[in-house]
């Protein structure tokens, strides 16, 4: 199939700025560059259910929210295949086979799994489906023979599990699956966007997100309360930009034109940082500037999303078509997988011939 990209999101809520800088922005760029033969973007509802099994309505309602965010951000169903994970039965089958090629201890060593278990307070009682989601993720990637996976750096341990499973499968059976490479965001400072509370990661469960669909008023409310420098008590005090969420966001989203538009006192972010560091610049002024920057960035998405919301049946039609296309590809890969594993019984004419002769020879 050539060069193939696959990436996706758990549909547990609307997408936020962390999703955007972590992978969504790059997806749109890659889609439009046309350097890849195929691009798959999916909603990982099966994985979302691993820790939301008692609340499927949450997942069901957010499928359309994630689809709206995808399309509003610039993903084009004519250029990429957008599909729903649970509707591809071949993914469940491949997950089952890959589970036989990895140990429990290997999954336990995965630092991403450890972090997610702690975040969800699963230490004492881990759902088996959640524990095995690195294998499910590997099936997502390998079913479509993905060569490239654009994600945030926190997913690197997950990609290593996938590569190990590919090597194990190909060595055990035959060269069928493709070993993927990770594509990290180009903006190093925004590889992991912190939450508005300054915590390491923006997360829906922590309530520290700015959503792509937030209104201008909602953005300002969140920016106004954003974590800055706890030692910067007075305007005259020298400030620190390292670990300061306001400046991390400015690193990710601001450009020189924003200063010309909203704060011409400075030519660029370096000048602003220098002033803040030496003292004499208040946090609220910086927050007001960040608010302008973010709302300038988000407004086109808001408008596009509003237009898309007027025809929800068409959104589901896009998802249906993408899912059908994805399943065609998955079915072909699974045909090769079953053949390699020698479980394509009904299509194995040589097996049938040999056994026919064997049993005839007993007469």
VOMI-962847 format. One record per residue (C-alpha): x, y, z; residue in one letter. Coordinates in steps of 0.1 Angstrom, whole numbers, plus 5000, padded with zeros to 4 digits. Each point is the difference from the previous one (the first is absolute). Layout:
# VOMI-962847
east, north, up, residuo
X, Y, Z, a
...
***
This chain:
# VOMI-962847
east, north, up, residuo
5000, 5000, 5000, x
5031, 5023, 5002, x
5002, 5028, 5026, x
4971, 4999, 5024, x
4990, 5022, 5029, x
4977, 4990, 5028, x
4989, 5019, 5030, x
4969, 5006, 5021, x
4984, 5011, 5033, x
4979, 4985, 5027, x
4965, 5016, 4996, x
4995, 5008, 5037, x
4994, 5037, 4994, x
5007, 5029, 4977, x
5036, 5004, 4989, x
5022, 5026, 5017, x
5031, 5020, 4993, x
5022, 4971, 5013, x
4986, 4978, 4973, x
5006, 5027, 4974, x
5037, 5006, 5007, x
5006, 4963, 5008, x
4988, 4986, 4967, x
4970, 5017, 4983, x
5018, 5030, 4986, x
5026, 4977, 4985, x
4974, 4977, 4986, x
4984, 5028, 4980, x
5034, 5011, 4987, x
5009, 4965, 4990, x
4966, 4995, 4983, x
5005, 5031, 4980, x
5036, 4993, 4991, x
4990, 4969, 4981, x
5033, 4982, 5008, x
4983, 4968, 5012, x
4980, 4975, 4980, x
4973, 4995, 5026, x
4989, 5017, 5032, x
4977, 4984, 5026, x
4985, 5020, 5029, x
4977, 4981, 5024, x
4980, 5003, 5032, x
5012, 4975, 5025, x
4967, 4993, 5016, x
5009, 4964, 5009, x
5030, 5013, 5020, x
4978, 5027, 5015, x
4977, 4974, 5013, x
5028, 4982, 5019, x
4996, 5026, 5028, x
4964, 5011, 4992, x
4983, 4966, 4997, x
4972, 5011, 5023, x
4994, 5032, 4981, x
4997, 4992, 4962, x
4978, 5030, 4995, x
5029, 5023, 5007, x
5019, 4984, 4971, x
4970, 4999, 4977, x
4993, 5037, 5004, x
5036, 5010, 4995, x
5005, 4982, 4967, x
4984, 5029, 4982, x
5019, 5026, 5021, x
5033, 4986, 4990, x
4990, 4997, 4964, x
4989, 5037, 5001, x
5033, 5010, 5015, x
5019, 4980, 4973, x
4982, 5016, 4972, x
5001, 5035, 5015, x
5037, 4997, 5005, x
5005, 4992, 4964, x
5000, 4963, 4995, x
4984, 4992, 4966, x
4982, 4967, 4994, x
5010, 5003, 4964, x
5037, 4998, 5010, x
4999, 4978, 5030, x
4979, 4971, 5012, x
4981, 5008, 5032, x
4985, 4969, 5018, x
4986, 4986, 5032, x
5021, 4973, 5017, x
4972, 4978, 5013, x
4985, 4996, 4965, x
5031, 4982, 4987, x
4996, 4964, 5013, x
5034, 4991, 4986, x
5016, 5022, 5027, x
4986, 4978, 5028, x
5012, 4968, 4982, x
5036, 5013, 4995, x
5001, 5012, 5037, x
4992, 4965, 5011, x
5028, 4985, 4980, x
5026, 5026, 5011, x
4991, 4994, 5036, x
5017, 4966, 4997, x
5033, 5017, 4990, x
5005, 5022, 5031, x
5003, 4993, 5037, x
4982, 5015, 5029, x
5033, 5012, 5015, x
5009, 5018, 4968, x
4967, 5020, 5000, x
5005, 5008, 5037, x
5034, 5015, 4993, x
4985, 5025, 4975, x
5004, 5035, 5017, x
4970, 5013, 4981, x
4978, 4972, 5014, x
5013, 5007, 5035, x
4992, 5037, 4997, x
4965, 4993, 4987, x
4992, 4974, 5027, x
5011, 5025, 5027, x
4980, 5028, 4984, x
4968, 4979, 5000, x
5006, 4985, 5035, x
5001, 4965, 4985, x
5029, 4988, 5021, x
4980, 4976, 5021, x
4975, 4989, 4974, x
5011, 5003, 4963, x
4974, 4991, 4974, x
5015, 4974, 4977, x
4989, 5019, 4969, x
5018, 5031, 5012, x
5031, 4981, 5009, x
5002, 4986, 4965, x
4994, 5032, 4981, x
5037, 5002, 4988, x
4993, 4968, 4981, x
4967, 5014, 4986, x
5019, 5031, 4989, x
5026, 4978, 4983, x
4972, 4983, 4981, x
4987, 5034, 4989, x
5034, 5010, 4986, x
5009, 4967, 4984, x
4966, 4991, 4984, x
5005, 5029, 4976, x
5037, 4993, 4996, x
5008, 5035, 5013, x
5035, 5012, 4994, x
4996, 5033, 5020, x
4981, 5009, 5031, x
4999, 5037, 5009, x
4994, 5003, 5038, x
5014, 5017, 5031, x
5031, 4989, 5017, x
4981, 4983, 5028, x
4990, 4974, 4975, x
5035, 4989, 4991, x
4999, 4970, 5024, x
4968, 4989, 4983, x
5016, 5001, 4966, x
5029, 4979, 5013, x
4975, 4973, 5011, x
4986, 5000, 4965, x
5034, 4997, 4984, x
5008, 4970, 5022, x
4968, 4983, 4991, x
5006, 5005, 4963, x
5035, 4985, 5003, x
4986, 4971, 5020, x
4972, 4993, 4976, x
5022, 5002, 4969, x
5026, 4977, 5016, x
4974, 4975, 5012, x
4978, 4998, 4969, x
5010, 5020, 4969, x
5009, 5036, 4989, x
4965, 5014, 5000, x
4998, 5029, 5025, x
5019, 5033, 4996, x
5021, 5016, 5027, x
4989, 5036, 5006, x
5020, 5031, 5008, x
4988, 5028, 5023, x
4997, 5036, 4988, x
5004, 5025, 5028, x
4987, 5036, 4998, x
5026, 5023, 4984, x
4995, 5026, 5027, x
5021, 4986, 5028, x
4985, 5023, 5026, x
4965, 4988, 4993, x
5005, 4963, 4998, x
4981, 4997, 5033, x
4979, 5031, 5006, x
4994, 5004, 5038, x
4966, 5005, 5014, x
4987, 5035, 5009, x
5008, 4991, 5037, x
5037, 4994, 4991, x
4998, 4963, 5004, x
5021, 4979, 4976, x
4972, 4990, 4976, x
4968, 5015, 4988, x
4973, 4975, 5007, x
4962, 4999, 4999, x
4999, 4980, 5032, x
5021, 5027, 5018, x
4977, 5028, 4988, x
5030, 5021, 4989, x
4992, 5002, 4962, x
4993, 5027, 4975, x
4978, 4984, 4974, x
5002, 5007, 4963, x
4963, 5008, 5001, x
5001, 5023, 5031, x
4984, 5034, 4995, x
5020, 5032, 5003, x
4986, 5006, 5035, x
5009, 4965, 5011, x
5035, 5003, 4987, x
5005, 5033, 5019, x
4987, 4985, 5032, x
5025, 4971, 4998, x
5029, 5022, 4989, x
4993, 5025, 5028, x
5004, 4973, 5026, x
5030, 4984, 4984, x
5030, 4989, 5020, x
5030, 5023, 4996, x
5031, 5006, 5022, x
4991, 4996, 5038, x
5031, 5021, 5009, x
4989, 5029, 4978, x
4979, 5017, 5028, x
5005, 5036, 4989, x
5002, 5016, 4966, x
5036, 5012, 5008, x
5011, 4964, 5009, x
5022, 4981, 4975, x
4979, 4972, 4984, x
5007, 4966, 4987, x
4988, 4987, 4967, x
5011, 4964, 5005, x
4971, 4980, 5014, x
4977, 5031, 4995, x
4969, 4987, 4981, x
4993, 5034, 4984, x
5034, 5000, 4983, x
4998, 4964, 4990, x
4967, 5007, 4982, x
5016, 5031, 4984, x
5028, 4978, 4988, x
4975, 4977, 4984, x
4976, 5025, 4985, x
5014, 5035, 4996, x
5018, 5015, 4970, x
5016, 5034, 4993, x
4969, 5012, 4982, x
4980, 4995, 5032, x
5022, 5026, 5017, x
4994, 5024, 4971, x
4963, 4994, 5003, x
4996, 5000, 5038, x
5031, 5012, 5018, x
5022, 5021, 4978, x
5021, 5010, 5030, x
5019, 4968, 4993, x
5012, 4987, 4966, x
5001, 4963, 5010, x
4997, 4975, 5028, x
5037, 5003, 5009, x
4996, 5036, 5009, x
4970, 4993, 5021, x
5018, 4972, 5019, x
5030, 5023, 5006, x
4978, 5027, 5015, x
4981, 4975, 5022, x
5032, 4984, 5012, x
5016, 5033, 5011, x
4968, 5011, 5017, x
4976, 5029, 4995, x
4974, 4980, 4981, x
4968, 4987, 5015, x
4985, 4966, 4995, x
4966, 5014, 4990, x
5013, 5019, 4970, x
5017, 4968, 4988, x
4967, 4981, 5005, x
4980, 5026, 4981, x
5025, 4997, 4971, x
4998, 4962, 5001, x
4962, 5002, 5000, x
5001, 5021, 4968, x
5024, 4975, 4984, x
4979, 4970, 5008, x
4967, 5015, 4990, x
5015, 5011, 4967, x
5011, 4964, 4994, x
4968, 4984, 5011, x
4974, 5023, 4984, x
5002, 4984, 4965, x
4995, 4966, 5015, x
4970, 5012, 5020, x
4984, 5014, 4968, x
5006, 4968, 4980, x
4987, 4978, 5029, x
4968, 5021, 5001, x
4995, 4994, 4963, x
5006, 4963, 5003, x
4976, 4997, 5030, x
4971, 5009, 4977, x
5002, 4966, 4982, x
5007, 4973, 5025, x
4987, 4972, 4977, x
5028, 5009, 4975, x
5026, 4997, 5028, x
4988, 4964, 5006, x
5000, 4994, 4962, x
5037, 5010, 4999, x
5008, 4977, 5029, x
4981, 4971, 4983, x
5018, 5004, 4967, x
5034, 5002, 5018, x
4993, 4969, 5021, x
4990, 4980, 4969, x
5032, 5010, 4983, x
5021, 4992, 5030, x
4984, 4966, 5004, x
5009, 4991, 4964, x
5036, 5006, 5008, x
4998, 4981, 5033, x
4984, 4970, 4984, x
5029, 4997, 4976, x
5025, 5002, 5028, x
4982, 4974, 5020, x
4999, 4976, 4971, x
5038, 5002, 4999, x
5002, 4996, 5038, x
4978, 4969, 5000, x
5020, 4985, 4972, x
5033, 5007, 5018, x
4986, 4984, 5032, x
4986, 4971, 4980, x
4965, 5005, 5012, x
4985, 5008, 4966, x
4985, 4965, 5000, x
4973, 5004, 4974, x
5024, 5017, 4975, x
5029, 4977, 5005, x
4995, 4977, 4970, x
5034, 4983, 5006, x
4990, 4990, 5035, x
4967, 4986, 4988, x
5019, 4981, 4972, x
5026, 4985, 5024, x
4974, 4989, 5025, x
4979, 4986, 4972, x
5028, 4978, 4988, x
5010, 4991, 5036, x
4966, 4987, 5009, x
4995, 4983, 4967, x
5033, 4982, 5006, x
4985, 4983, 5030, x
4975, 4981, 4979, x
***
